[in-house]
Every structure is written in C-alpha cells, then in structure tokens.
Amino acid sequence: MKKLMNHLAIALIIGVNLTPLKSKAWSEHPLLAYPVLSSIPDLTNRNPVEAQSLKSFLIKEEKGLADFLKKYEEWANINLPNYVPLPQGLEFKNTGNESDIVYRFLRAIRLNPNIKLKLYLHLLPNQQVNDRNTIVPSELTTLTDVSSLSHTNYVVLNEGDLVTPLDVLCTANDEPDYGFDLGLFEDNGTEYGKTYGFGVQPFGDPKLEYGSQAPFHMGFYHEAKLLYTFGPFLKKTYPEYRISLFKALAEYAFATGNQYWGWRFMGWGMHYLGDLSMPYHTAPLPGMSTARMIWINLKAIIGFPKSKNDAVQLVSNKHSVLEQFQWLAMHEAYNNYDTNPLIEALRAEAPITPYSDDFARTVVSQISVDRSRKVDKALKTYCPPLLVKDPSFEASKSKELDNLMEQINSYSGATGVEQLNALLTEMLRTYSMSLRSYYIAIIGKA
C-alpha cells in the first residue's frame, strides 16, 4: 500500500507540474491600488517628490547598496523558507563603473536585466492626458504581446519632475507584470536564467510568454503534506523573496533621502503581496481535493489522461474568467467611483493584521486558500458552462471574455453578477488589508 501511495503521489505531482498555470492575478493593479492608497491620509498629505532615474539612484548609492544587499542576502538565507542563495559572481559591488551599473544591480536582485524601467505614470480611467506626452506600452515592457496594456494611457516623466508619492505607488503597482520575472530559469533560453541559480522552471509552461513568471507571483504554502513530500518543487515559489527585498530596498531608499525610489520599490513589493489575495495564485487546483487529484492522475498514469487534462484546462479557464470579471468590474467602478461597493471595499479601514516576515505566507495566502473553494463554486454556478465547465474550450483571449458581463447576465441574470461582485468584494478587502499593512510596516503610520 505504501508503494502504491508513493506512485500515486508521484503521478499527482507530475500532473500538477505540467499545469499551464496563468501567472497574472489581478488585471491592471493600479485600478485596485488607487482606492486603497488614496484613502491613507498620511500618504495623500505628503509633498511631491522628484522623479529620479534608476541609474541616478544607483550611482549616488553604489557603495551603500553594495553593503545593504550583502546584509540582505545574509538575512534572506536565514529567514526566508526555501530561499535560493545568490550565486557567487552576481553580488552588487562598488566598482565605480557607471556604464553597466543598472545591469549589475538588476542581476544582483535577479530580475530580467532587459526590463525598461522608464520614468512615467500609469493613468487611471478618470485621469486625463491633457498636454502631457504619452508613451506606448511597448516602451515599458519586454512583452511582445501588449494587448492587455492597450486600454491604458501612460504619460512621460522627466528626471526632476515633481510627482506625488501616491502616483508613484500606483504606477509601480503594475510594473512587475511588465517582464520583471521572465526568463529567470535555466531552461527558459536566456543567458541570465542560466546564472541566477533557480534551476529549471518548477511549474507553468516555459514556452508561454508569461509562463516563466508564475513561480514568483504564486505561493503554494498550504497544500497537503503528501504533495510536498513527493513534489518538493511546489515549495519553489518566490513571492516572499520579492516582497521582503523590495520592502528592504524601500526602507533603504527612504533612509538615504531617495524618496522617489522609496515609493517605487514599495509599489513593486505591493504587487507581489496583492497577487497572493487571488485564490488562483495560492492553490494549484482550486476547488479540487487532494484525493480527487490523486484519482485523476492515477487514471492518467495508466493511460487515461483525459480527466487530468480536462481539470487543468478548466482551472485555467476559471482563472481567466475571474481575472476578466475583475477588470471589467473595476473599470465600471470608476464610472460611479463615489458610490461603487467595490471602491468602498478597497477604501474601507478594516482591521489590519500587523505585517511580519511571514505575513504573505501565514496571513494573506491562508485567507486566499480558505476562500478558493467558494470562488470555484461561484464561478461554476453563475458563469456560462462554456466558460467554466467545458474543457474543450479555451477561455483565454476568447471573444466570449470581451463581453463577459453580458454572458453572465444572459446565463444567471443580475443575481449572478451581484453574487460574483459580492465575492470579489471579499477578495478586495483582503487585498486592501495587505497593502495597508505593508505600507505601515515601511512608513510606520497610516
């Protein structure tokens, strides 16, 4: 029996490992971040800061950052579960060479060294371009498919321009989805991926453009012990690394008088923390029990893979539907901003769990996992079967997603939309609480 269970567990892990998990959680993070952050008086009352290029910041702080990152590495090795140590040769050093200083810094914090990191602002639906110069999405991201960014206006900032901390934070909240974590594994076909020490991509589809960022935006911390025993790759998720690193960098920047980068680093960390409030980023197969996963993978290993493949496709479809529903609902919310319940949920000053080093793992992701079955059930109840129950259908980028609200209204009426909005409201309360807790941990007050 023990041998049989071992084989079943291994089969299960193989099945999950091949899951083409989506790596995006919330679509257009600033839509969510603005109501939260604009309701923090300490933030909105702050004076504007001068925009500063990353290169200028690094030149000014090269020696201090070299010492800081060395200390962070020591801290991470002791305090971060399953942390992958920085390989020798990638350390950020005080060389005095300005020509490659950005490249050296990005390699030292193990980001995609090709990311753009321009000075700009991400405008919200109710903000006007006016006489400002716009910037096209392709100049902000390494992605070749920029269709998801085509509905947004971006405007140029110049070094030294005055900008509010709120605007910096909101803009930065979206940036990690612009290529930060792409190509970081040794089987991703990049030179830097071969040197970063993360090994082969543990899950997701390395052939998909977004696929390789999944392990940095997802955290599977609450699965059955059986899964971890035979599938240690499930522990190879790194949002805690990003959240703690950008928190520390923000604190360093504030302490050294580099206000702009204090806010921008903070916004980056908020992105990863916010991702964990999405159930599809904290459970490999939301709504499915361990026993069920073992059963469908047993059938797959003996030559009947249909149940497993169907389950994988359905999870991907439901993720796409929830993400699109959120994006459409939030855009609509900006049309009646002052009375919309989603905006109210984000702005509400609910009780805050104090931030700690394990906050992402033990608080945010735990709440998200506990909610995953409820989310899965609601999607199956109120959304058209084609979108959430038909494994032969690929929901991602389908024309049905473009008019999703009409699809739901047609299938389950206003009740369906109301129930899904109510569930989204619950998730957004968790999102709001997590950002506020992170802000207080860095700044010291709300």
QUILIN-V652553 format. One record per residue. N is the residue number from 1. D_CENTER is the distance of its C-alpha to the mean C-alpha in Angstrom with 2 decimals. Layout:
# QUILIN-V652553
N_D_CENTER ; N_D_CENTER
This chain:
# QUILIN-V652553
1_40.27 ; 2_38.11 ; 3_38.14 ; 4_37.21 ; 5_34.23 ; 6_33.09 ; 7_33.33 ; 8_31.50 ; 9_28.62 ; 10_28.44 ; 11_28.55 ; 12_25.72 ; 13_23.51 ; 14_24.46 ; 15_23.59 ; 16_20.08 ; 17_19.58 ; 18_20.47 ; 19_18.08 ; 20_16.39 ; 21_13.02 ; 22_10.75 ; 23_7.49 ; 24_6.12 ; 25_5.71 ; 26_7.27 ; 27_9.48 ; 28_10.49 ; 29_8.86 ; 30_12.30 ; 31_14.07 ; 32_12.69 ; 33_12.77 ; 34_16.31 ; 35_18.19 ; 36_16.85 ; 37_17.57 ; 38_20.74 ; 39_22.22 ; 40_22.30 ; 41_25.83 ; 42_25.43 ; 43_22.83 ; 44_24.64 ; 45_27.94 ; 46_26.99 ; 47_28.74 ; 48_27.18 ; 49_26.28 ; 50_27.13 ; 51_24.60 ; 52_24.67 ; 53_23.70 ; 54_21.89 ; 55_25.15 ; 56_27.22 ; 57_25.13 ; 58_25.36 ; 59_29.07 ; 60_29.80 ; 61_27.97 ; 62_28.44 ; 63_30.65 ; 64_28.79 ; 65_25.40 ; 66_27.14 ; 67_28.36 ; 68_25.15 ; 69_23.01 ; 70_25.82 ; 71_25.71 ; 72_21.95 ; 73_22.41 ; 74_25.20 ; 75_23.21 ; 76_20.25 ; 77_22.81 ; 78_24.36 ; 79_21.62 ; 80_18.43 ; 81_19.01 ; 82_18.96 ; 83_18.29 ; 84_19.44 ; 85_21.90 ; 86_21.93 ; 87_24.68 ; 88_27.84 ; 89_28.25 ; 90_24.74 ; 91_25.52 ; 92_25.44 ; 93_29.15 ; 94_31.35 ; 95_33.13 ; 96_33.93 ; 97_32.98 ; 98_31.20 ; 99_30.98 ; 100_28.21 ; 101_26.62 ; 102_23.22 ; 103_23.15 ; 104_24.18 ; 105_21.57 ; 106_18.61 ; 107_20.17 ; 108_20.72 ; 109_17.07 ; 110_16.32 ; 111_14.28 ; 112_15.45 ; 113_18.73 ; 114_19.02 ; 115_16.31 ; 116_18.19 ; 117_17.34 ; 118_20.04 ; 119_21.18 ; 120_20.37 ; 121_19.25 ; 122_17.07 ; 123_19.53 ; 124_19.09 ; 125_21.26 ; 126_24.07 ; 127_24.23 ; 128_26.85 ; 129_27.02 ; 130_30.69 ; 131_32.23 ; 132_29.14 ; 133_28.40 ; 134_25.50 ; 135_23.33 ; 136_22.32 ; 137_18.72 ; 138_19.96 ; 139_20.73 ; 140_17.19 ; 141_15.33 ; 142_16.44 ; 143_15.78 ; 144_19.11 ; 145_18.06 ; 146_17.21 ; 147_18.25 ; 148_15.02 ; 149_15.67 ; 150_19.38 ; 151_19.58 ; 152_18.53 ; 153_21.01 ; 154_20.32 ; 155_23.16 ; 156_24.35 ; 157_24.75 ; 158_27.41 ; 159_27.73 ; 160_29.48 ; 161_28.54 ; 162_28.08 ; 163_24.78 ; 164_23.72 ; 165_21.14 ; 166_19.58 ; 167_19.20 ; 168_17.75 ; 169_15.09 ; 170_14.18 ; 171_14.19 ; 172_12.13 ; 173_9.27 ; 174_8.65 ; 175_9.70 ; 176_7.13 ; 177_7.04 ; 178_10.77 ; 179_11.48 ; 180_10.60 ; 181_10.20 ; 182_12.64 ; 183_15.97 ; 184_15.66 ; 185_17.70 ; 186_21.45 ; 187_21.77 ; 188_19.60 ; 189_22.69 ; 190_21.86 ; 191_24.09 ; 192_21.47 ; 193_19.79 ; 194_23.24 ; 195_23.46 ; 196_20.18 ; 197_21.28 ; 198_18.42 ; 199_20.90 ; 200_20.41 ; 201_17.14 ; 202_17.10 ; 203_15.76 ; 204_14.56 ; 205_16.87 ; 206_17.40 ; 207_19.44 ; 208_16.72 ; 209_15.38 ; 210_11.68 ; 211_12.65 ; 212_12.63 ; 213_8.99 ; 214_8.47 ; 215_9.89 ; 216_7.61 ; 217_4.37 ; 218_7.17 ; 219_10.06 ; 220_13.45 ; 221_15.58 ; 222_18.04 ; 223_19.73 ; 224_23.51 ; 225_25.16 ; 226_26.69 ; 227_23.46 ; 228_22.72 ; 229_26.39 ; 230_26.61 ; 231_23.07 ; 232_21.92 ; 233_19.27 ; 234_17.17 ; 235_16.96 ; 236_15.55 ; 237_11.90 ; 238_10.78 ; 239_7.98 ; 240_11.23 ; 241_12.56 ; 242_10.11 ; 243_10.28 ; 244_14.04 ; 245_14.74 ; 246_13.47 ; 247_15.20 ; 248_18.25 ; 249_18.24 ; 250_18.08 ; 251_20.97 ; 252_22.84 ; 253_22.59 ; 254_23.86 ; 255_26.58 ; 256_27.83 ; 257_28.00 ; 258_25.20 ; 259_23.84 ; 260_21.83 ; 261_19.75 ; 262_19.47 ; 263_17.68 ; 264_15.56 ; 265_14.41 ; 266_13.78 ; 267_11.57 ; 268_9.41 ; 269_9.29 ; 270_8.67 ; 271_5.32 ; 272_4.26 ; 273_7.02 ; 274_6.42 ; 275_3.88 ; 276_7.07 ; 277_9.33 ; 278_8.95 ; 279_11.78 ; 280_10.93 ; 281_8.21 ; 282_10.96 ; 283_14.07 ; 284_15.10 ; 285_17.54 ; 286_17.29 ; 287_20.83 ; 288_22.64 ; 289_24.69 ; 290_25.19 ; 291_28.77 ; 292_27.85 ; 293_25.53 ; 294_28.40 ; 295_30.85 ; 296_29.17 ; 297_28.61 ; 298_32.22 ; 299_33.32 ; 300_31.24 ; 301_32.81 ; 302_36.27 ; 303_35.77 ; 304_34.28 ; 305_30.60 ; 306_30.37 ; 307_29.00 ; 308_26.17 ; 309_25.32 ; 310_25.57 ; 311_23.23 ; 312_20.54 ; 313_21.04 ; 314_21.09 ; 315_17.77 ; 316_16.22 ; 317_18.24 ; 318_17.33 ; 319_13.57 ; 320_14.54 ; 321_16.92 ; 322_14.77 ; 323_12.15 ; 324_15.27 ; 325_17.07 ; 326_14.53 ; 327_14.70 ; 328_18.46 ; 329_18.99 ; 330_17.28 ; 331_19.29 ; 332_22.32 ; 333_21.63 ; 334_22.16 ; 335_25.58 ; 336_26.74 ; 337_24.53 ; 338_27.04 ; 339_27.70 ; 340_24.61 ; 341_23.57 ; 342_19.82 ; 343_20.30 ; 344_22.59 ; 345_20.15 ; 346_17.62 ; 347_20.61 ; 348_22.41 ; 349_23.05 ; 350_22.55 ; 351_23.28 ; 352_20.77 ; 353_20.31 ; 354_20.88 ; 355_18.20 ; 356_19.08 ; 357_18.00 ; 358_17.07 ; 359_15.55 ; 360_12.07 ; 361_14.15 ; 362_17.19 ; 363_16.25 ; 364_12.86 ; 365_12.27 ; 366_16.02 ; 367_16.18 ; 368_13.55 ; 369_15.57 ; 370_18.76 ; 371_17.84 ; 372_16.91 ; 373_20.56 ; 374_21.23 ; 375_18.46 ; 376_19.75 ; 377_23.29 ; 378_22.73 ; 379_21.28 ; 380_24.29 ; 381_26.66 ; 382_25.92 ; 383_24.57 ; 384_27.04 ; 385_27.70 ; 386_27.23 ; 387_23.50 ; 388_22.79 ; 389_25.93 ; 390_27.12 ; 391_25.80 ; 392_27.80 ; 393_25.66 ; 394_22.52 ; 395_20.56 ; 396_17.97 ; 397_19.46 ; 398_22.60 ; 399_24.90 ; 400_24.68 ; 401_21.13 ; 402_22.52 ; 403_24.79 ; 404_22.85 ; 405_24.23 ; 406_27.72 ; 407_27.17 ; 408_26.23 ; 409_29.09 ; 410_31.49 ; 411_30.63 ; 412_30.30 ; 413_31.38 ; 414_30.24 ; 415_29.79 ; 416_26.96 ; 417_25.03 ; 418_25.92 ; 419_24.81 ; 420_21.39 ; 421_21.07 ; 422_22.19 ; 423_19.58 ; 424_16.81 ; 425_18.50 ; 426_18.17 ; 427_14.42 ; 428_14.24 ; 429_16.64 ; 430_14.42 ; 431_11.56 ; 432_14.44 ; 433_15.93 ; 434_13.03 ; 435_12.80 ; 436_16.59 ; 437_16.98 ; 438_14.96 ; 439_17.04 ; 440_20.21 ; 441_19.62 ; 442_19.50 ; 443_22.05 ; 444_24.19 ; 445_24.75 ; 446_23.40
